[in-house]
């Protein structure tokens, strides 16, 4: 506890003089459910590409995703990550290079993971994916309660449980999931044509909307309402992995990368957002390894606690892929969202994780000349 108090005081000492100098005025948290760190940092896995049970057309998938080196493969899979974010932001979680990112809830599945990164702490009471109101306060709810953010916080998600995780009836946080919302919760109106397509398209997943529909609802909401704190959740990566469809998992991951690029470019075209917006991108859990366990995750699946986090914005030093440094945890994301807005969410609860300090240049003095500087 003494260490925590000292750390908070030190952080406040850094933050308070620099608050006015922060360039970030808007923060977008973006997640894609169950995307493994292995694909993020090394691209497509050859053994799974060659597995016809997982990849219906290995030759075609290899044309799209197989390259001689991990660096080429990951760029083929996630071109925005490995061009824009690697050049101008930071990526954490490549365990092959000594960078650790993980969830700490011990469950290693969705509701506990979403709760952890949205509220800043794991909660052992959350032990299922059932659609139940979250007893914990999340960072978007906390921001939404402040007069200066009222009406400027929202969520567009595609898993029907996330509005419960956000406890939208209590928080009154506007949200859209494509499903009937919890009673008493405010609802974002999607464009009518998107709503029609969402209702008319043949469903594949019982509790998840297609990522493409979610993406277009998000673009429309940002263009019309200009939120300052925004949560966007994609989910097909997890669904296709559970189905054992490695080819569709890869195609979906690349589309999510394109959707994030589209949203970034949209923000750069709007004066409110241009050079004033930080994106934090992550996932809710990892997955196992090998021909069978890559499909699964959970407390019995080795390695499924391992995740990744990417950050890009005007206050983030451009250190690219982090190596041999700064382990990070999902619980730090909530405080990091608030920190970029100059707010101190980490004081809400003594269990709330501290922000990712290395992801923000608090004084505007960090001017690294290589990816290996300032790695503590």
N, C-alpha and C positions, 0 to 999 in steps of 0.2 A: 504493500500500500504506500509506504514512504517513497519507493522508487517511482510509483505511478504519479504521486503528487509532485515530485521533483520534475518528472518528464513533462507533465502538463504545464507546470510553471515555466519551464524552459521553452516549451513550444509557444506559450502565450507571449513570452518575452520576445520571441522571434516574430510572431504573427502581428501583434498589435501595432508596432511601428510601421509594418509593411502593408497593413491592410489596404490603405488608400492606393498603394502602388500596384495592387493586383490587377491584371488585365482581364481576367476571367469574370464575366458577368452572368454566364449561363453554363449549366452543367447538364450533360446528357449521360445517363447510365444506360448501357446497352448490354444485353446478355443473349447468348445463344446456348441453349440447354445441352449439357452433356458433350460438348465438343472437347476432345482430348487434347492435352498439351502436346502429345506426340505428333499429331497432324499439324498443329499450329507451328511447331518449331522444326519439324523434319519433313513435313509433307506426307504424301501418300505412302502407305506401307506396302512393300512389294509382295509379301506373302499373302496379304489380304486382297491385293489386286489380282493375284494369280488364282485365288480361290473362287471357282465358278459358282459355288453356293452363295458366296457373298457378293460376287461381281459377275453379273450376267454376261457381260461382253468384255473380258479382260483386255483384248487387243484395243478396243476403242478407248477404254479407260486409261490404258497405258499411253496412248497417243495424247490424251488430255493432261495426264497428271504425272507420268513417270519421267524423271530427268536423272542425269548421272549423279548429282550431288543433293544433299539435304537442302542446301540453300536455294538451288534451282527448283526443287520440288515444292518447297513451301511457298515460293513466289508464284509458282504455277497455280497453286491451290488458293492462296490468299494474297492477290497482288496488291490490294490497298494496304494491308498490314505491312507487307515487306517492301513497299516503296515509300508510301507516305508516313506511316507510323514509325517505321524503322529509321527514317531519315529525320523526322521532326518530333518524335515522341519517345516513349519507353515501352519495352515489353519484358515482363517478368514471368518466370516459370519454366525455363529450359533447364531441366535437371541435368542434362548432359554437360552443361556449362556452369554448374554450380549455382543456379538460380532456383530458389524454391518458392512456390506459391501453393497454398493448400487451404482446404476447409478444415475446421477444427471440431466440428460437431460430432464426429465419430459415426454418424449415420451414413453419410456419403450418398444421399439421395435428395430429391428436389426440395420439398418443403423445408427441411432443416437447413439446406443450403441457401435458399432464397431468404429465409428468416435471418440467417447469419450475416449475409452481406447487406441486407436492407436495414437491419436493426443494430448491427455492430457487435453482436454477441451470439454465441450458440446457446440454445435453450434445450436442455434434456427432456423437457415436457413435450416437445414436438417430435413425435416418433412415427408419424404416418403422413401420407399425402392427402388425407381426408380434407374436404373443403370445410374447414372450421375457422372461426375468427381468430386471428393472431392476437394473443394478449400483449405482445410487445409493441412499443412505439417505433415506427420506422422513420428513416431520415426524411422521406418525402412528406409524410404526415406532419412531422415536426416543423419542417419549413412552411408547409401550407398553413399552419396555425399562426404564423407571423404575419402581421398586417402588410409588410412590404412584399411578401410573396403570395398573398391571397389572390387566387385566380390565375397564378403564374406557375402552378405545379400540376402535373398530370402524368398519366401512365397509359400507354397503349401496349397491350400484351396479348399473347395468343394461347396461353394455358388457362383454362377456366378456373383454376384454383388461385391464381395470383391475386385477383381482387380480394379474396379472403385473407391471403397472406398480408396484403396491404391494409386489411380491415377497412375497406372503403365505407361501410356504413358508419363506423366511428370517426374515421379520419375525414370523411366527406371529400376525399380525393377523387377528382374526375378520372374515370378509367374506361377503357374499352377492351373487351376480350373476344368479342364475337359470340358470346354466350350470355344467357340470362344472368344479370348481375345479382349479388346478394340484396335482399330486401332493404330498402332505405338508402341505397348507394346511388350517388350521382353517376350519370352515364354520358360518355362522349358520343356525339352523333357522328357516324361515319357518312361519307358521301353516299347518296342514295344508290348510285350504280354499284359501288363497292358493297354496300349492304345487300343489294339484290344478288350479286354474284356470290357473296358469302352464304346466302341462304339457299341458292339454287345449285351450287356446285356439288357434285357427288362427294360426300365426306369419306375420308379414309381413316382419320383418327377420331376417337370418341370424345376426347376432351381438349383438342387442340385445333386452332384455326391455322390455315396455311400461312407460311411466312410471308408470301407475296401480298396477301390481303392485309396482313398486319402492317407491312411496310407502307402500303399506299394510304392506309388510315393515318399512320404516323406522319407521313409527308403532308397530308392535307391538314392535320391538326397543327403542325408546326407553322405552316404557311398562314393559317387563319388566326391562330391564337397566340403565337410567339411565347411559349412557356419559357421560364428561366431555369426551372429544374424539371427534367423530363426523364421518365423511365420507359424504355422500349425493350420488350422481351420477344425474342424469336425462340422456336422450339423444335423445328423439324429435325435438327441434327440428332437429338436424343431419340426421337421416334423411329427414324430410319435405322439408327444403331440397334435399338431393341429388336427391330424386325430382322436384323442381320444383313441389311442391304448396304454393303460398304460403298457401292457405286452411288447410290442415292444420297448417302451420308456425305460423300465428297462433293457431289454436285450441289447439295444444299449448303454446305459450308462455303463454297465459292460464291453462291448467290447471296448469302448473308454478308460476305465481304463486299460484294457489289452494292447491296442495300446500304451498308454503312458508308461506303464511298458516296453514294447518291445523297444520303442525308448530310454528310460533311460538305459536299459541294453545294447543296441547297443552303446550308447555313452560311457558307462563305459568300453566297449571292445576296444575302439579306443584311442590311447595315447593322441591325441589332445584334446579329451573331458574328459577323465577319471579324476575325481576329480577337474575339471576345468570348469564345466558347470552348470548353474542355469536354472531350469525350473520354469516358472510362468504360472499357469493354472487358467483359469477363464471362465466366460460366458458373453454374451452381454446383458442379461436382465433376470429377474425372470419370475414367472408366478403367476396366481391366485391360490386360494385354493378352496376346495370343489368339488363336483361331476361334475360341469360344468366349473367353472372358472380356474381349473388347466390346461385346454386345451389352455387357452388364456393368453394374456398379452397386455399391452398398457396403455395409460394414464387413462382410465376408469376402469382398472382392479386393484383392491386394492392389494397391496403387490408386484406387478410385477416390482417394482424398486429394490427389495431386491435380492442380488446376493451373490457370494462367491469368494474367491481368495485363491489359494494354492501356496506356494513357497518352493522349495527345491534346495539346492546347497551348495557349500563349504563355502560360506560366510554368510549363514543364520543360526542364532542360533536355535537349535532344541527345540523350545518351544511347538511344536505340536499344538493342538487345542487351539486357543486363547479364553480367557474367561474374561469378564468384563473389556475390554480394547480397546484401539486404533481403533476407527471407521475408515474404509477405504472406498475409492470411486474409481470407475472405472477409472476416469481421472488420478489417481496416477500411473497407470500401465506404461504409456509411459515413464515417468521420471524414474521409477524404472528399466525398461529394460536398459535405458542408464546408470543409476547409477551403476549397476552391472559391466558395462564395463568401469567405471571411467569417464563417460561423463556427461555433464550438460544440458540435454535437457530442464529442467524446466526453463532455462533462455531464451528460444526461444521466448516465448510469455508471456506477463504478466498474462494471464489467465490460463497458464499451471499449473496443479496441482503439488504440491510437491511430491517427492518420498515417498514410504513406508519405513520410516526410521527404524522401528523396524524389518523389514525383512532382514536387513543387519548388520553385525558386522563390523562397520567401522574401529575399532582399534584393533580387535582381542582380546578384553578384556572381552567380555561378555561370561561368563562361567556358565550359570544357572544350577542348580541342580534339578529343578522341573519346571513343566509347569506353575507355578504360579509366578515365579520370573520375574522381569523386566516388569511387566505389569502395564503401566502408565495410 
